Amino acid sequence: MDKLDAIKLFICAARVKSFTAAANELNMTQGAVSKKIAWLESKLGFTLFHRNARKISLTNSGEQYLAFCHALIESMTLTEQNLKGE
């Protein structure tokens, strides 16, 4: 599984506050979203979301990781644009 794809999925789920809404937005099943988030959490060694039957919310670690992920994606985008000469 690709970690960058899982990070992008995590950012989307955090933004919409729902695995189902993230799945709909990304044309995936809710089960696939849950599985990829669980895989990412396993690789990281900490939980990103508090889960209950109706909603998800970020853990403290999830909030910190989200800030890192936003900075990572922004930095990657700027670097790619600079290398392309845009």
Secondary structure, DSSP 8 states (H G I E B T S, - for coil): --HHHHHHHHHHHHHHT-HHHHHHHTT--HHHHHHHHHHHHHHHTS--EEE-SS-EEE-HHHHHHHHHHHHHHHHHHHHHHHHHT-
